[in-house]
Amino acid sequence: MGGDAGAPIVIAGAELALRRLSGIRFAIYGTDTIVEPLLDAHPTVKAASTFHHCEVAVGMDEKPSQALRHGRYRSSMWRSIEAVKTGEASVAVSAGNTGALMAMSRFCLKTVADIERPAIAGLWPSIKGLSIILDLGATIGANSRQLVDCAVMGGAMARALLGIPRPSIGLLNIGVEEVKGLEEVKEAGRILKAADLPHIAYHGFVEGTDIGKGTVDVVVTEGFSGNIALKTAEGTARQIAAYLREEMSRGLMSRIGYLFASRAFANLRKKLDPGQFNGGAFLGLSGIVVKSHGNADAPGFASAIENAYKMVTNGLQQKIEEDLAQSHRSPVGAA
Amino acid sequence: MGGDAGAPIVIAGAELALRRLSGIRFAIYGTDTIVEPLLDAHPTVKAASTFHHCEVAVGMDEKPSQALRHGRYRSSMWRSIEAVKTGEASVAVSAGNTGALMAMSRFCLKTVADIERPAIAGLWPSIKGLSIILDLGATIGANSRQLVDCAVMGGAMARALLGIPRPSIGLLNIGVEEVKGLEEVKEAGRILKAADLPHIAYHGFVEGTDIGKGTVDVVVTEGFSGNIALKTAEGTARQIAAYLREEMSRGLMSRIGYLFASRAFANLRKKLDPGQFNGGAFLGLSGIVVKSHGNADAPGFASAIENAYKMVTNGLQQKIEEDLAQSHRSPVGAA
């Protein structure tokens, strides 16, 4: 029911995903008067789905506490998360209110093992391909132990989703020299270096410029700076796109140039389309919840479903639990 | 002596600045064997300068403590800052090692009035024009009082440099809802709202996407997230430029398009050239120190000199001291 455009995008996205992924089924939670006509209009989705009417739909502007109060147990958001808990679903995908989705996911699924809190991990396009960055804002601030947990979980996601056997991990900092930065970040660096975990290759500190360069496969930071980095990059991309549009429409020569190079511009737009790397994941809970961008279109929502599918089929949850256990057993990692 | 290319850029930049700014004079600090031949090659700069040979030049890779130890009192960096203290110069401009420059500036110039620490403020191009952002990494973390001081100093810089009579101020946060974010940021917001200072218009929280949009004239944050935001934006801009180069050189049609639209691309490059908004300022000390980007070329260094000139002629230091005093007198601002 969530996202800027609501259920139509979700059902249309499900149809696109169905064409590419064989054998998947959907458990769909929402308001019957809205979703049932959409299912009638998309018979292939209807045939592959079980629909559950829910009395409550969480609004995009509700505060997490408010959403929990009136939406717990009975909202479509809650029930889609609960389906992961009961095993009815392998993974939940939602375009809804991020704060409410995280609050409900924590409340319903609880954190795994002895981890203190979950993180939001996102895909970030770089010159070299895709990277993973976390935490994008699940919580503010992090101690060294929490940063190390993020490194381990991000590494598991890079293995499951990007197919990198031993992903490189960088800690986001304000300088690459070992003397700089937050005490917690420095401590996390010392732990990761000493622990030398089997499934991740600790690279060292990285700076903001390294994210787009693809210096590492996984960028680890606490939620405040991670969220600022993500949104600043989005803002910069939009700003440059606006400059480009303005310049290409100014004067006849530029417009002719634009026509000749239209395929190049189409490719550029594709590279910058956030839909293609849609699907942030909540990691560190007893199940995976995938958050689609609120303004994703149907192909974007389909990408979120496909990413969720890959996470499940490549055993992300199991990898996270095993890797965390291994890291916590390590005498250094447990410090 | 600093910057990636050293003294040649500085002297060539000084020559460019001299052509545009009448009546300025330079006090130049550096190694005689390097600088004197450059001055001979640039007679107009030589005629407008006093040259002071210094025994020590701070290296770009020295740690601040190391630079202070062997460069205090006698390095070209120290002596250029000291010239501001003694009144021999109105402002110092350096392309040198940022950490060392900040350490020496703090040690030599000391903070003004009852301010706790300085900040690094930079110019940020937005869709609407130029904005100011601070702190870009002078210190990590900030309490509400320090954030309010940054708001006041950034406001003074926007008045002096951008000519905005009552600049709008935004506090960088991870959501615009009042419930979100760091406690210190929320408290700073309450103080700024209640104080309603005469020279700044408090806007509220802004997110990373708002920086490039130009939602506010001044974006305030603590140094860790400010540095991450700046470098992430730089990285994103370079990434998109690389995509664009790649796409425009792929295939004959795109190359023809590029030729037709070459002026548009030149304009875009100009808009994204960091040289044109070069010149971060150290604010909150008893004098202004301008930091030119280490990889600036001669026109970029000239921009830093021109910005420094504007800061001086428009009384930035006096505005900062007056505005801080006014803010600290306010019963709310002093809270």
Interface residues (C-beta under 8 A of the other chain):
Chain A: K63 G99 P125 S126 I127 G137 I140 G141 L172 I174 G175 E177 V179 G181 L182 E207 G208 T209 D210 I211 G212 K213 T221 G223 F224 S225 N227 I228 A229 L230 K231 T232 A233 E234 G235 T236 A237 R238 Q239 I240 A242 Y243 L244 E247 M248 R250 G251 M253 S254 I256 G257 Y258 L259 F260 A261 S262 R263 A264 F265 N267 L268 K271 L272
Chain B: K63 G99 P125 S126 I127 G137 I140 G141 L172 I174 G175 E177 V179 K180 G181 L182 E207 G208 T209 D210 I211 G212 K213 T221 G223 F224 S225 N227 I228 A229 L230 K231 T232 A233 E234 G235 T236 A237 R238 Q239 I240 A242 Y243 L244 E247 M248 R250 G251 M253 S254 I256 G257 Y258 L259 F260 A261 S262 R263 A264 F265 N267 L268 K271 L272
